[in-house]
Amino acid sequence: MKPLHFTLHAETVISERQLDRSWIELTVRKPDWRETDPSGPPTERRYRRVPERDNRIMRVICLETATEIRIITAFLDRKARMPR
């Protein structure tokens, strides 16, 4: 299992937004769905429902390399809808 590396920005927003690291880790490792970030590969968006937050959708922007998964940012995305 690849280690997670949190950028300084990610660390800051996790604290400011009062996000639980376990929600982020679960979103990264077992997303409900994923999509390529508009900034282009290899950056990726990963999404997962968070039951502890009224089933809101967690979005994590990450960059996966051969040795790690770098977490760039994370937030509860009000506009996200699971694709059909």
Secondary structure as UniProt FT lines:
FT   STRAND          4..6
FT   HELIX           8..16
FT   TURN            17..18
FT   HELIX           21..29
FT   STRAND          33..36
FT   TURN            38..39
FT   TURN            41..42
FT   STRAND          43..50
FT   HELIX           51..53
FT   TURN            54..55
FT   STRAND          56..64
FT   STRAND          69..77
FT   TURN            78..79
//
